[in-house]
Amino acid sequence: MTTHSIETHPDLAEMRSRFERVTITPAAQAVEALALITGLYLAASPWIAGFSGLSSLAINNLIAGLAYCVCMSGLGSAYERTHAMAWTAVGLGAWTIVAPWVIAGNVDTTRTVVSNVITGGVALLLALAMAAMAGRESRSR
């Protein structure tokens, strides 16, 4: 009885090749770099924008920012294994937009809302861009 490894399947080899072509593009590398900067800003935003007094939102932003960095950090070098994490990053971006109202309730500081809405919007768009890159490459063939 012979067993065949999935590693030798021709479709898997083609998919890996396609993902590799996607991740070596300057656009994919730029999206990843911008996403990491966005995640780091989100993590530090309570202290940069000056709303660390809202401790539950500050903790949320710290955790969400670090999680966003983790989700987006491996995409440029190992997209084939991590592309599903881009969709998790989309959720984190959306959460960042609504977090001031969900966590802090009646937010009375404009800088809190502005910081989270802009950062969340940028994070959402970057994650959507990264998630769409493999599909765009396969349609262009």
Buried (B, 14 or more C-beta within 10 A) or exposed (E): EEEEEEEEEEEEEEBBEBBEBBBEEEEBBEBBEBBBEBBBBBBBBBEEBEBBEBEEBBEBBBEBBBBBBBBBBBBBEEBBEBBEBBEBBBBBBBBBBEBBEEBBEEBEBEEBBEBBBBBBBBBBBBBBBBBEBBEEBBEEE
